[in-house]
Amino acid sequence: MRYFFSKSAAQITLEGNPASHHIEESVNGVVSLVKDRKQIIQPEEIQVIETALRNHAKGNNYRVSAKGK
C-alpha cells in the first residue's frame, strides 16, 4: 500500500497511522511515513544533546534525530 500526504483534504483519508509507523518531516520539508525502529540511543541521552544545543550560540542551526545504530 502507498500513502500520500497533501495540504488539502483528499477523497480518502486515514483516521490514524498504520501500526508501528509514524510521520516524520525531513529538514527539507519532505513528509514521510516511517516504520518504527528500536532505538539504541536512549531518550535520556538525546535529552542531554538537545540541552547542549539549546545552550550553544548556534544551536538553532541543528536538529537532533536518532535513527537505528
A tleap script that builds the chain and sets N, CA, C and O, in Angstrom:
source leaprc.protein.ff14SB
mol = sequence {
  NMET ARG TYR PHE PHE SER LYS SER ALA ALA
  GLN ILE THR LEU GLU GLY ASN PRO ALA SER
  HIE HIE ILE GLU GLU SER VAL ASN GLY VAL
  VAL SER LEU VAL LYS ASP ARG LYS GLN ILE
  ILE GLN PRO GLU GLU ILE GLN VAL ILE GLU
  THR ALA LEU ARG ASN HIE ALA LYS GLY ASN
  ASN TYR ARG VAL SER ALA LYS GLY CLYS
}
set mol.1.N position { 0.845 -1.171 0.000 }
set mol.1.CA position { 0.000 0.000 0.000 }
set mol.1.C position { 0.893 1.239 0.000 }
set mol.1.O position { 1.975 1.222 0.587 }
set mol.2.N position { 0.462 2.281 -0.634 }
set mol.2.CA position { 1.216 3.514 -0.748 }
set mol.2.C position { 0.418 4.642 -0.084 }
set mol.2.O position { -0.798 4.731 -0.252 }
set mol.3.N position { 1.112 5.500 0.670 }
set mol.3.CA position { 0.471 6.607 1.355 }
set mol.3.C position { 0.996 7.921 0.793 }
set mol.3.O position { 2.173 8.035 0.453 }
set mol.4.N position { 0.106 8.918 0.696 }
set mol.4.CA position { 0.473 10.230 0.193 }
set mol.4.C position { 0.061 11.281 1.218 }
set mol.4.O position { -0.888 11.091 1.978 }
set mol.5.N position { 0.791 12.389 1.222 }
set mol.5.CA position { 0.483 13.499 2.112 }
set mol.5.C position { 0.165 14.715 1.259 }
set mol.5.O position { 0.791 14.940 0.223 }
set mol.6.N position { -0.815 15.500 1.700 }
set mol.6.CA position { -1.247 16.654 0.936 }
set mol.6.C position { -1.678 17.761 1.891 }
set mol.6.O position { -2.125 17.494 3.006 }
set mol.7.N position { -1.540 18.998 1.443 }
set mol.7.CA position { -2.001 20.128 2.246 }
set mol.7.C position { -3.519 20.244 2.212 }
set mol.7.O position { -4.122 20.779 3.142 }
set mol.8.N position { -4.142 19.743 1.140 }
set mol.8.CA position { -5.597 19.799 1.034 }
set mol.8.C position { -6.193 18.420 1.331 }
set mol.8.O position { -5.514 17.399 1.227 }
set mol.9.N position { -7.456 18.414 1.698 }
set mol.9.CA position { -8.127 17.155 2.041 }
set mol.9.C position { -8.298 16.295 0.793 }
set mol.9.O position { -8.677 16.790 -0.269 }
set mol.10.N position { -8.019 15.028 0.931 }
set mol.10.CA position { -8.176 14.084 -0.175 }
set mol.10.C position { -9.542 13.413 -0.086 }
set mol.10.O position { -10.276 13.606 0.883 }
set mol.11.N position { -9.873 12.628 -1.096 }
set mol.11.CA position { -11.146 11.919 -1.094 }
set mol.11.C position { -11.156 10.830 -0.025 }
set mol.11.O position { -12.166 10.620 0.646 }
set mol.12.N position { -10.031 10.142 0.129 }
set mol.12.CA position { -9.917 9.078 1.129 }
set mol.12.C position { -8.854 9.492 2.132 }
set mol.12.O position { -7.723 9.790 1.748 }
set mol.13.N position { -9.197 9.513 3.401 }
set mol.13.CA position { -8.228 9.887 4.427 }
set mol.13.C position { -8.145 8.801 5.486 }
set mol.13.O position { -9.106 8.065 5.714 }
set mol.14.N position { -6.999 8.710 6.124 }
set mol.14.CA position { -6.809 7.770 7.227 }
set mol.14.C position { -7.203 8.439 8.531 }
set mol.14.O position { -7.054 9.651 8.687 }
set mol.15.N position { -7.700 7.657 9.454 }
set mol.15.CA position { -8.039 8.180 10.776 }
set mol.15.C position { -6.833 8.167 11.702 }
set mol.15.O position { -6.859 8.803 12.756 }
set mol.16.N position { -5.778 7.456 11.327 }
set mol.16.CA position { -4.578 7.387 12.150 }
set mol.16.C position { -3.452 6.735 11.356 }
set mol.16.O position { -3.630 6.358 10.198 }
set mol.17.N position { -2.317 6.611 11.980 }
set mol.17.CA position { -1.168 5.974 11.329 }
set mol.17.C position { -1.309 4.457 11.365 }
set mol.17.O position { -1.897 3.912 12.299 }
set mol.18.N position { -0.774 3.767 10.354 }
set mol.18.CA position { -0.730 2.305 10.434 }
set mol.18.C position { 0.095 1.873 11.649 }
set mol.18.O position { 0.971 2.610 12.102 }
set mol.19.N position { -0.184 0.694 12.167 }
set mol.19.CA position { 0.529 0.197 13.349 }
set mol.19.C position { 2.029 0.185 13.106 }
set mol.19.O position { 2.484 -0.145 12.010 }
set mol.20.N position { 2.775 0.536 14.101 }
set mol.20.CA position { 4.248 0.556 14.121 }
set mol.20.C position { 4.850 1.495 13.082 }
set mol.20.O position { 5.936 1.223 12.569 }
set mol.21.N position { 4.161 2.606 12.758 }
set mol.21.CA position { 4.677 3.630 11.853 }
set mol.21.C position { 4.437 5.007 12.468 }
set mol.21.O position { 3.557 5.174 13.313 }
set mol.22.N position { 5.221 5.984 12.038 }
set mol.22.CA position { 4.996 7.354 12.467 }
set mol.22.C position { 5.320 8.301 11.314 }
set mol.22.O position { 6.002 7.922 10.362 }
set mol.23.N position { 4.829 9.525 11.407 }
set mol.23.CA position { 5.064 10.533 10.379 }
set mol.23.C position { 6.282 11.353 10.780 }
set mol.23.O position { 6.423 11.762 11.932 }
set mol.24.N position { 7.158 11.585 9.811 }
set mol.24.CA position { 8.404 12.300 10.080 }
set mol.24.C position { 8.625 13.329 8.971 }
set mol.24.O position { 8.326 13.068 7.805 }
set mol.25.N position { 9.146 14.492 9.336 }
set mol.25.CA position { 9.455 15.538 8.363 }
set mol.25.C position { 10.961 15.739 8.300 }
set mol.25.O position { 11.614 15.874 9.335 }
set mol.26.N position { 11.515 15.762 7.094 }
set mol.26.CA position { 12.946 15.971 6.925 }
set mol.26.C position { 13.267 17.457 7.067 }
set mol.26.O position { 12.364 18.291 7.123 }
set mol.27.N position { 14.551 17.781 7.123 }
set mol.27.CA position { 14.957 19.184 7.221 }
set mol.27.C position { 14.575 19.951 5.965 }
set mol.27.O position { 14.474 21.178 5.999 }
set mol.28.N position { 14.362 19.244 4.852 }
set mol.28.CA position { 13.952 19.883 3.594 }
set mol.28.C position { 12.450 20.011 3.463 }
set mol.28.O position { 11.963 20.526 2.457 }
set mol.29.N position { 11.704 19.554 4.458 }
set mol.29.CA position { 10.253 19.673 4.456 }
set mol.29.C position { 9.517 18.514 3.810 }
set mol.29.O position { 8.307 18.599 3.601 }
set mol.30.N position { 10.220 17.426 3.487 }
set mol.30.CA position { 9.580 16.257 2.892 }
set mol.30.C position { 8.951 15.429 4.013 }
set mol.30.O position { 9.622 15.058 4.976 }
set mol.31.N position { 7.656 15.145 3.875 }
set mol.31.CA position { 6.922 14.384 4.887 }
set mol.31.C position { 6.858 12.931 4.445 }
set mol.31.O position { 6.528 12.636 3.297 }
set mol.32.N position { 7.182 12.013 5.376 }
set mol.32.CA position { 7.213 10.586 5.056 }
set mol.32.C position { 6.558 9.781 6.168 }
set mol.32.O position { 6.516 10.202 7.325 }
set mol.33.N position { 6.049 8.615 5.791 }
set mol.33.CA position { 5.562 7.645 6.763 }
set mol.33.C position { 6.699 6.664 6.987 }
set mol.33.O position { 7.140 6.000 6.049 }
set mol.34.N position { 7.177 6.567 8.220 }
set mol.34.CA position { 8.388 5.810 8.532 }
set mol.34.C position { 8.053 4.693 9.512 }
set mol.34.O position { 7.292 4.886 10.461 }
set mol.35.N position { 8.632 3.525 9.267 }
set mol.35.CA position { 8.433 2.390 10.169 }
set mol.35.C position { 9.219 2.621 11.458 }
set mol.35.O position { 10.374 3.045 11.417 }
set mol.36.N position { 8.590 2.341 12.602 }
set mol.36.CA position { 9.261 2.477 13.893 }
set mol.36.C position { 10.416 1.488 13.982 }
set mol.36.O position { 10.294 0.341 13.551 }
set mol.37.N position { 11.533 1.934 14.541 }
set mol.37.CA position { 12.695 1.070 14.749 }
set mol.37.C position { 13.091 1.113 16.220 }
set mol.37.O position { 12.833 2.093 16.920 }
set mol.38.N position { 13.709 0.052 16.667 }
set mol.38.CA position { 14.204 0.019 18.036 }
set mol.38.C position { 15.347 1.026 18.161 }
set mol.38.O position { 16.269 1.037 17.346 }
set mol.39.N position { 15.274 1.862 19.181 }
set mol.39.CA position { 16.299 2.877 19.398 }
set mol.39.C position { 17.397 2.346 20.308 }
set mol.39.O position { 17.123 1.865 21.407 }
set mol.40.N position { 18.631 2.435 19.852 }
set mol.40.CA position { 19.773 2.063 20.678 }
set mol.40.C position { 20.133 3.222 21.610 }
set mol.40.O position { 20.515 3.011 22.761 }
set mol.41.N position { 20.005 4.447 21.094 }
set mol.41.CA position { 20.282 5.638 21.898 }
set mol.41.C position { 19.053 5.917 22.755 }
set mol.41.O position { 17.940 6.021 22.240 }
set mol.42.N position { 19.256 6.037 24.043 }
set mol.42.CA position { 18.165 6.219 24.998 }
set mol.42.C position { 17.638 7.654 24.976 }
set mol.42.O position { 18.389 8.580 24.668 }
set mol.43.N position { 16.347 7.852 25.300 }
set mol.43.CA position { 15.773 9.201 25.335 }
set mol.43.C position { 16.533 10.151 26.263 }
set mol.43.O position { 16.604 11.349 25.989 }
set mol.44.N position { 17.096 9.637 27.348 }
set mol.44.CA position { 17.864 10.471 28.266 }
set mol.44.C position { 19.123 11.014 27.587 }
set mol.44.O position { 19.520 12.154 27.832 }
set mol.45.N position { 19.751 10.195 26.731 }
set mol.45.CA position { 20.948 10.624 26.010 }
set mol.45.C position { 20.600 11.699 24.979 }
set mol.45.O position { 21.356 12.653 24.793 }
set mol.46.N position { 19.478 11.545 24.322 }
set mol.46.CA position { 19.028 12.547 23.357 }
set mol.46.C position { 18.742 13.860 24.074 }
set mol.46.O position { 19.052 14.931 23.553 }
set mol.47.N position { 18.158 13.785 25.257 }
set mol.47.CA position { 17.848 14.984 26.041 }
set mol.47.C position { 19.113 15.750 26.400 }
set mol.47.O position { 19.112 16.981 26.374 }
set mol.48.N position { 20.188 15.051 26.734 }
set mol.48.CA position { 21.464 15.705 27.058 }
set mol.48.C position { 21.972 16.494 25.848 }
set mol.48.O position { 22.440 17.624 25.990 }
set mol.49.N position { 21.877 15.900 24.671 }
set mol.49.CA position { 22.341 16.567 23.451 }
set mol.49.C position { 21.462 17.769 23.135 }
set mol.49.O position { 21.977 18.829 22.778 }
set mol.50.N position { 20.142 17.625 23.259 }
set mol.50.CA position { 19.241 18.744 22.998 }
set mol.50.C position { 19.486 19.897 23.958 }
set mol.50.O position { 19.416 21.059 23.557 }
set mol.51.N position { 19.770 19.597 25.211 }
set mol.51.CA position { 20.072 20.632 26.191 }
set mol.51.C position { 21.350 21.371 25.818 }
set mol.51.O position { 21.407 22.598 25.908 }
set mol.52.N position { 22.381 20.627 25.398 }
set mol.52.CA position { 23.638 21.250 24.983 }
set mol.52.C position { 23.418 22.159 23.774 }
set mol.52.O position { 24.014 23.233 23.696 }
set mol.53.N position { 22.581 21.745 22.843 }
set mol.53.CA position { 22.309 22.580 21.667 }
set mol.53.C position { 21.557 23.848 22.037 }
set mol.53.O position { 21.818 24.910 21.470 }
set mol.54.N position { 20.622 23.752 22.987 }
set mol.54.CA position { 19.896 24.950 23.428 }
set mol.54.C position { 20.851 25.966 24.040 }
set mol.54.O position { 20.628 27.171 23.924 }
set mol.55.N position { 21.914 25.495 24.692 }
set mol.55.CA position { 22.868 26.392 25.337 }
set mol.55.C position { 23.960 26.882 24.384 }
set mol.55.O position { 24.713 27.793 24.728 }
set mol.56.N position { 24.054 26.296 23.208 }
set mol.56.CA position { 25.079 26.674 22.232 }
set mol.56.C position { 24.622 27.911 21.455 }
set mol.56.O position { 23.436 28.062 21.160 }
set mol.57.N position { 25.566 28.790 21.128 }
set mol.57.CA position { 25.242 30.044 20.435 }
set mol.57.C position { 24.538 29.799 19.101 }
set mol.57.O position { 23.625 30.545 18.745 }
set mol.58.N position { 24.939 28.779 18.364 }
set mol.58.CA position { 24.333 28.492 17.060 }
set mol.58.C position { 23.555 27.175 17.084 }
set mol.58.O position { 23.431 26.506 16.058 }
set mol.59.N position { 23.037 26.809 18.243 }
set mol.59.CA position { 22.304 25.564 18.398 }
set mol.59.C position { 21.037 25.484 17.566 }
set mol.59.O position { 20.576 24.390 17.238 }
set mol.60.N position { 20.461 26.650 17.216 }
set mol.60.CA position { 19.244 26.657 16.393 }
set mol.60.C position { 19.509 26.168 14.975 }
set mol.60.O position { 18.565 25.868 14.244 }
set mol.61.N position { 20.770 26.081 14.574 }
set mol.61.CA position { 21.113 25.618 13.229 }
set mol.61.C position { 21.070 24.097 13.111 }
set mol.61.O position { 21.264 23.561 12.020 }
set mol.62.N position { 20.820 23.398 14.212 }
set mol.62.CA position { 20.894 21.944 14.227 }
set mol.62.C position { 19.617 21.329 14.759 }
set mol.62.O position { 18.855 21.958 15.493 }
set mol.63.N position { 19.400 20.068 14.365 }
set mol.63.CA position { 18.255 19.307 14.865 }
set mol.63.C position { 18.756 17.920 15.255 }
set mol.63.O position { 19.578 17.341 14.545 }
set mol.64.N position { 18.286 17.393 16.342 }
set mol.64.CA position { 18.694 16.075 16.823 }
set mol.64.C position { 17.727 15.033 16.286 }
set mol.64.O position { 16.510 15.178 16.402 }
set mol.65.N position { 18.285 13.977 15.696 }
set mol.65.CA position { 17.476 12.874 15.172 }
set mol.65.C position { 18.266 11.594 15.327 }
set mol.65.O position { 19.365 11.476 14.787 }
set mol.66.N position { 17.723 10.632 16.058 }
set mol.66.CA position { 18.402 9.354 16.268 }
set mol.66.C position { 17.736 8.291 15.404 }
set mol.66.O position { 16.526 8.083 15.488 }
set mol.67.N position { 18.531 7.620 14.575 }
set mol.67.CA position { 18.000 6.587 13.685 }
set mol.67.C position { 18.874 5.345 13.775 }
set mol.67.O position { 20.094 5.424 13.629 }
set mol.68.N position { 18.256 4.216 14.014 }
set mol.68.CA position { 18.987 2.951 14.005 }
set mol.68.C position { 20.203 2.949 14.918 }
set mol.68.O position { 20.111 3.280 16.100 }
set mol.69.N position { 21.341 2.572 14.355 }
set mol.69.CA position { 22.569 2.496 15.138 }
set mol.69.C position { 23.178 3.851 15.339 }
set mol.69.O position { 24.222 3.969 15.979 }
savepdb mol mol.pdb
quit
